[in-house]
Amino acid sequence: MSDTPKTLLVLGATSDIGRATAHWFARAGWNVMLAGRSLDALGREADDIATRFGVSVTAHALDILTTGSFADFLDGLYCLPDVVVSAVGLLGDQGRAESELAHAVEVVRTNFEGPALVFDMVAARMIARGSGTLVGISSVAGDRGRASNYSYGAAKAGFTAFLSGLRNRTAGKGVHVVTLKPGFVRTRMTEGMRLPGLLTAEPAEVAKAIFKAVEAKRDIVYVRSVWWFVMTIICAIPEGLFKNLKL
């Protein structure tokens, strides 16, 4: 067997989950590619990870909303990675999304359109090679729409459905697709929110779940299994009753 280290590409690598994921794989000896909007921030992360873990780390500029740049971005990588993780996300503000079209568009495009389109392009290249894993971080918010965050939830629901279809497309072709649903995570995105301890994960916990899902070729993963139970109950509530609940 080859001793060549495997390679991870993290989209949204300066996010708390993206950074934790890069650290987890690097600790296991993987080379890492970091992608995001700020090359300066990515460069600092790359230097830190390389120093900590002694692996190759490179930084690559990518704006998930600039879909026309995706082909050039992929062509510019020094190799087609073994695993790609999309840690891109924007919670946004539901009130703003209801009154500001530009904000609603940003939420939907960041959480669904951009990640889905770039994954489609990567999947085609992985299928041609005959191997690879794609990990999309979706959300339990996509399991059922709620008034408090339905723009974000709808985008994540779309991404979940996309990942399911992509998994069906790549089955039997050497390429695996993982849908990861973290639930609440203690990050900068949720800073200031009151988070329930039992349902709230840390970024490192999410990173560990991603690594284990890649190794075990899992399909759908709730980072904390209690979320499967919670969402099964929520999804079973009849619509006539559910529409009057304030969740």
Backbone torsions as a table, in degrees:
resi	resn	phi	psi	omega
1	MET	NA	150.2	-178.2
2	SER	-71.6	141.7	175.8
3	ASP	-91.9	2.1	-179.7
4	THR	-64.6	126.5	-179.8
5	PRO	-61.6	146.6	174.8
6	LYS	-77.3	164.2	-174.4
7	THR	-123.6	134.3	177.3
8	LEU	-111.2	136.1	170.3
9	LEU	-113.7	124.7	177.5
10	VAL	-110.2	119.6	173.5
11	LEU	-90.8	130.4	-173.9
12	GLY	78.7	43.5	-169.2
13	ALA	-74.1	-15.6	178.6
14	THR	-90.6	-1.9	173.2
15	SER	-70.7	161.7	-178.8
16	ASP	-61.9	-41.8	178.9
17	ILE	-70.2	-40.4	178.4
18	GLY	-60.9	-44.4	179.8
19	ARG	-64.5	-45.0	-179.6
20	ALA	-62.6	-37.8	179.1
21	THR	-66.2	-43.8	177.8
22	ALA	-59.2	-42.6	179.5
23	HIS	-63.5	-42.4	-175.5
24	TRP	-64.5	-44.6	-179.8
25	PHE	-70.6	-39.9	179.6
26	ALA	-62.6	-39.1	177.6
27	ARG	-60.1	-30.3	179.1
28	ALA	-86.6	4.1	174.7
29	GLY	96.6	7.9	179.0
30	TRP	-79.9	143.5	166.0
31	ASN	-75.2	152.0	-170.6
32	VAL	-132.3	136.5	170.0
33	MET	-112.2	129.3	180.0
34	LEU	-108.6	128.5	-179.8
35	ALA	-126.2	139.8	178.9
36	GLY	179.7	-173.6	-174.0
37	ARG	-79.5	-33.6	-173.9
38	SER	-103.9	107.4	178.5
39	LEU	-65.0	-31.7	178.6
40	ASP	-63.1	-49.0	179.7
41	ALA	-65.0	-40.2	178.7
42	LEU	-64.7	-38.9	179.6
43	GLY	-62.4	-40.9	177.9
44	ARG	-64.5	-41.9	178.2
45	GLU	-63.6	-42.6	-178.8
46	ALA	-61.1	-44.5	179.3
47	ASP	-62.6	-42.1	-178.7
48	ASP	-64.1	-46.0	-178.3
49	ILE	-66.6	-42.1	179.2
50	ALA	-61.7	-40.3	179.3
51	THR	-68.2	-42.1	-178.2
52	ARG	-66.8	-44.2	-166.6
53	PHE	-116.9	-5.9	175.5
54	GLY	66.8	31.7	177.7
55	VAL	-114.7	168.0	177.0
56	SER	-78.1	129.2	179.1
57	VAL	-133.6	128.2	179.1
58	THR	-124.5	155.4	-178.3
59	ALA	-115.4	138.5	-175.4
60	HIS	-139.8	130.0	-179.5
61	ALA	-75.9	131.4	176.2
62	LEU	-153.4	124.3	171.4
63	ASP	-104.8	114.0	-173.5
64	ILE	-64.6	-15.4	178.3
65	LEU	-89.7	-12.3	179.7
66	THR	-96.5	76.4	-171.9
67	THR	-64.5	-27.2	-179.9
68	GLY	-68.0	-11.8	-178.8
69	SER	-93.7	-3.9	-170.6
70	PHE	-63.0	-43.2	-178.0
71	ALA	-62.5	-45.3	179.1
72	ASP	-64.2	-38.3	178.0
73	PHE	-59.2	-48.7	-178.8
74	LEU	-67.0	-39.0	178.4
75	ASP	-64.0	-27.2	-176.8
76	GLY	-83.1	-9.1	177.6
77	LEU	-72.7	146.4	-177.6
78	TYR	-72.4	-14.9	173.7
79	CYS	-160.2	163.9	172.1
80	LEU	-81.0	117.8	-174.1
81	PRO	-65.9	159.2	176.3
82	ASP	-76.4	-35.7	-179.4
83	VAL	-134.2	136.0	173.3
84	VAL	-121.5	128.6	178.0
85	VAL	-116.0	127.2	173.8
86	SER	-97.1	107.0	176.1
87	ALA	-105.8	21.6	179.4
88	VAL	-74.8	138.8	177.5
89	GLY	-172.9	151.4	175.7
90	LEU	-143.6	110.8	179.5
91	LEU	-65.5	-41.8	-179.8
92	GLY	68.6	-172.0	179.6
93	ASP	-126.5	118.1	-174.9
94	GLN	-60.9	-40.0	178.6
95	GLY	-60.3	-43.9	177.3
96	ARG	-64.4	-40.7	-178.5
97	ALA	-62.8	-30.0	-180.0
98	GLU	-74.8	-24.2	-175.6
99	SER	-116.1	-16.8	-179.2
100	GLU	-120.0	106.5	-177.0
101	LEU	-57.7	-40.2	-177.2
102	ALA	-61.7	-37.5	179.7
103	HIS	-70.2	-41.4	177.7
104	ALA	-61.0	-42.0	178.9
105	VAL	-62.5	-42.6	-179.6
106	GLU	-62.1	-42.2	179.6
107	VAL	-62.9	-47.6	-177.0
108	VAL	-67.4	-44.3	-177.2
109	ARG	-68.7	-37.9	-178.4
110	THR	-68.9	-41.0	-174.7
111	ASN	-88.8	-18.9	-176.7
112	PHE	-127.4	-65.1	-170.6
113	GLU	-57.3	-54.1	-177.0
114	GLY	-60.3	-56.1	179.9
115	PRO	-58.8	-39.2	-178.9
116	ALA	-65.5	-44.4	-177.2
117	LEU	-67.5	-41.1	179.6
118	VAL	-69.8	-35.8	176.7
119	PHE	-64.2	-38.4	178.5
120	ASP	-59.6	-41.9	-179.2
121	MET	-69.4	-41.1	178.2
122	VAL	-65.5	-41.2	-179.0
123	ALA	-58.3	-42.0	180.0
124	ALA	-60.5	-40.3	-179.9
125	ARG	-71.1	-37.7	178.2
126	MET	-67.9	-38.5	177.3
127	ILE	-61.9	-42.0	178.8
128	ALA	-62.9	-35.2	178.1
129	ARG	-78.2	-31.6	-179.7
130	GLY	94.2	14.5	179.3
131	SER	-162.4	158.0	176.4
132	GLY	141.6	161.3	178.3
133	THR	-134.7	135.9	175.7
134	LEU	-116.5	128.7	178.7
135	VAL	-118.8	113.8	178.0
136	GLY	-103.2	123.6	176.4
137	ILE	-86.4	107.4	177.0
138	SER	-99.5	-140.0	-177.8
139	SER	-163.9	150.3	172.3
140	VAL	-64.7	-20.0	177.8
141	ALA	-62.5	-20.6	178.9
142	GLY	-85.5	-5.4	-179.5
143	ASP	-75.2	-30.5	174.7
144	ARG	-159.7	135.4	-177.1
145	GLY	-70.6	137.2	177.5
146	ARG	-130.1	146.4	-175.0
147	ALA	-56.8	-30.3	-173.6
148	SER	-72.3	-21.6	-178.0
149	ASN	-156.9	43.1	-172.0
150	TYR	-71.9	-22.1	175.2
151	SER	-68.2	-49.1	175.7
152	TYR	-62.0	-45.8	-178.6
153	GLY	-62.6	-39.5	179.5
154	ALA	-65.6	-40.7	178.3
155	ALA	-63.5	-42.4	179.1
156	LYS	-69.6	-33.8	175.1
157	ALA	-62.3	-42.0	176.7
158	GLY	-62.1	-41.3	-179.9
159	PHE	-66.9	-39.0	176.9
160	THR	-61.1	-45.2	179.0
161	ALA	-64.8	-39.9	177.3
162	PHE	-60.3	-47.3	-179.4
163	LEU	-61.9	-36.3	176.9
164	SER	-63.6	-45.4	178.3
165	GLY	-65.3	-39.6	179.2
166	LEU	-65.9	-38.6	177.4
167	ARG	-62.2	-39.4	177.1
168	ASN	-65.2	-40.9	-180.0
169	ARG	-64.4	-39.3	-172.8
170	THR	-91.3	-8.1	-178.4
171	ALA	-57.9	132.7	179.6
172	GLY	80.8	4.7	-178.1
173	LYS	-116.2	14.0	177.3
174	GLY	84.5	3.4	-176.7
175	VAL	-118.5	131.4	-178.3
176	HIS	-114.7	145.0	-179.5
177	VAL	-123.5	126.3	179.8
178	VAL	-111.1	132.7	172.0
179	THR	-104.7	116.9	-178.2
180	LEU	-109.0	129.7	-179.7
181	LYS	-121.2	99.5	-174.3
182	PRO	-75.8	-28.1	-167.8
183	GLY	75.5	-154.1	177.4
184	PHE	-67.5	138.2	175.0
185	VAL	-133.5	138.1	-178.2
186	ARG	-80.5	92.8	-176.7
187	THR	-135.4	179.6	175.3
188	ARG	-62.3	-30.3	-178.2
189	MET	-67.2	-28.7	-178.7
190	THR	-105.8	9.5	-179.1
191	GLU	-58.9	132.8	-179.4
192	GLY	92.8	-12.7	178.2
193	MET	-84.6	147.7	174.0
194	ARG	-84.3	111.9	-173.0
195	LEU	-109.1	130.6	178.4
196	PRO	-72.5	126.6	-173.9
197	GLY	-56.1	-45.0	-176.6
198	LEU	-63.4	-29.1	-174.5
199	LEU	-102.7	4.4	-173.0
200	THR	-111.7	124.1	179.6
201	ALA	-100.0	161.7	172.1
202	GLU	-96.2	154.9	179.5
203	PRO	-53.2	-40.0	-179.9
204	ALA	-64.6	-32.5	177.6
205	GLU	-66.5	-39.2	177.1
206	VAL	-66.1	-43.5	179.3
207	ALA	-60.1	-42.5	178.0
208	LYS	-62.2	-41.8	179.1
209	ALA	-62.9	-38.9	177.7
210	ILE	-62.9	-48.3	-178.6
211	PHE	-59.8	-45.2	-179.6
212	LYS	-66.4	-37.0	179.8
213	ALA	-65.9	-38.4	177.6
214	VAL	-64.7	-46.2	-179.0
215	GLU	-63.7	-41.0	-175.1
216	ALA	-90.8	-2.7	-177.9
217	LYS	54.7	49.7	176.6
218	ARG	-74.0	154.7	179.3
219	ASP	-95.7	-58.3	-178.1
220	ILE	-126.4	126.3	-174.7
221	VAL	-128.9	122.5	166.2
222	TYR	-91.9	121.6	-174.6
223	VAL	-56.7	-44.5	171.4
224	ARG	-110.5	121.3	-172.0
225	SER	-60.7	-21.8	178.6
226	VAL	-60.0	-27.4	-179.9
227	TRP	-65.1	-33.4	176.9
228	TRP	-60.6	-43.1	179.6
229	PHE	-65.6	-46.1	-178.8
230	VAL	-61.3	-47.3	-176.0
231	MET	-73.0	-28.2	174.9
232	THR	-62.6	-41.8	178.5
233	ILE	-66.9	-47.4	-177.9
234	ILE	-61.9	-41.1	-179.1
235	CYS	-70.8	-19.5	-179.1
236	ALA	-86.7	-9.8	-179.6
237	ILE	-70.3	127.4	179.4
238	PRO	-57.9	143.9	-175.4
239	GLU	-59.5	-37.1	-179.9
240	GLY	-60.3	-34.4	176.5
241	LEU	-83.1	-41.6	-174.2
242	PHE	-61.6	-37.0	-175.4
243	LYS	-65.2	-18.6	-179.8
244	ASN	-97.1	-1.7	178.4
245	LEU	-86.2	152.1	177.9
246	LYS	-110.8	86.0	-176.5
247	LEU	-108.6	NA	NA
